[in-house]
Amino acid sequence: MKRIPVYITLCLTLSACDTLSQSSTDALIISAAVEAQKEAATRSPLIRDILASRPSESSKQPFTVGQPRDVSDIVAKYIPIGTPKHEVKQILKQMNQSFKENGNQIQIGYLASFVPMVPHANTQIRLNFNEQEQLEQINAQIYYQQ
């Protein structure tokens, strides 16, 4: 609770700065949100890495609140393409990561706890499996919402 005034001050300060562009302001607010999310209670190293990630420098799109960013490469470090479905479930359980199995798809989600006036992270991961029950495709995104 001691940190909330800092975030409120940051948001108010950023709102008062006319010299900052909207994308710069969003980037600074998101940076504050990332720091807040690092402190959130998640035991999953996968989610921690996603929350700590930054947009790649090769990306030409500005990173703004509400726009999704692909993080499939981070998920692939933990769960490589071609991994059998039963191993994927074991990996997720070992990481204390909750998931929902729906046919040939495993869904993973994370919605960060709410901190007033700071965008909170929403992560959606879909792992698609082929007929041989091997991981075929990873669709993973993170976005910040207010």
N, C-alpha and C positions, 0 to 999 in steps of 0.2 A: 504493500500500500504506500510505502514511502516514495516509490518511484513514479506514481501516477502524476503528482504535480510537475515533475520534470517533463513528462510527455505532454501534459497540457500546456506547459510553458513553451515547449518546442513547437507544438502545433500553432499556438497563438503567435509566436515569434515569426514562424514561417508565413502565416497568413498576412502579417503586417509588412512583410518585405515585398515591395513592388518591383525590386530589381531582379528577383528570381523568376525564371520562367516557370510555367506550370509543370513541365516535366522535371525540372530541377527540384521544385518543391515536392512533387510526388516522390522523387527518388529519396529525398531526405526523410520524408515521413515514413516511407517504406523501410528505410534503413533503421529508423527508430523502432518500427514495428518488428523488424527481424530481431533486434536486440531483445525486445520484450518477449518474443516467441522463444528465443533460446532459453529463457528462464522458465518457460511453461513446463508443466509436468508431463513430459513424454519420455518414455523409457526406450522407445524405438530408435536405434541409431539411423535407420533409414529416414525417418521423419526429421530427426535432428539435422542430418546432412542436407535434406531438401530445404529446411527452414534457413539454414546457414548459407545456402548457395546464393550467388549473385548472377545476374544476367551475363552471358558471355560477351566478351568485348567484340566478337565478330558479329553479334546481333545488331542490326541497324535500327531495330524498333526500340523506341523509348519504353522503359519499364514503368508503367503507371498503374495506379489503383484501378482494379476492376478488369484489367487485361490479363488473360492467362499467359503463363510462360511454361514451355515444355521442359520437363525435368526427367524425361525417360532415360537419359544417359546415366543419371544418378541411380535410378532403380536398377538399371542393367549391371551396375557394379556389384550390387548385392545379389541379384537374381539374373544370371545370364540367359540369353535366348537359348532354347533347346533343353532347359532344365525340366525334368519330369514333374508333373503336377504334385505328386506326393512329396517330393523333395522341396518344392516351393512352399507347401504348407508347413513343412518342418522348419524351414528357414524363417518363415514369418512367425511361427510360434516361439522359436529361439530368440527372436528379436522383440518379443512381447508386443507384437503387432497384431491387432485385431483385424479380421477380414471377413468377407461374406462370399461364399461360394455359390455361383449360379450357373449350373451347366458347365460349359467350357470356358467359363470366365470367373476370375477371382477379383473382387472389388475391395479396394482399400481406401479409406478416407480419413481425413484429419481436419477438424475444425478447431482452431485455436480458441482459447478462452478470451472473453471480451475484456478489453481495456478501453475505458472511455476515450474517445477522440483519437484513437490510434487504429489504423487499419489492421484487421486480423486475418491471419492466413487460413486459406482453405485449400487442402490438397486432395486431389482425386486421382486414383491410380486404378487402371484396368489392365489385368493380365489375361490375355487370350491364349487358349490352348488349341492345338490341332486334334485330329482324330486319334493320334497316338498318345495324347495327353502330355505333349511336350510344349513348353512355352514357345509361342510363335510370334507374339506381338506384345509390346508394352506401350500403353498410352498413359502418360502421367503428366499432370499439370498442377501448377500452384498459381493461385491468384490471391490478391489482397482485396478485401471488401470492407466497407465502413458501416 
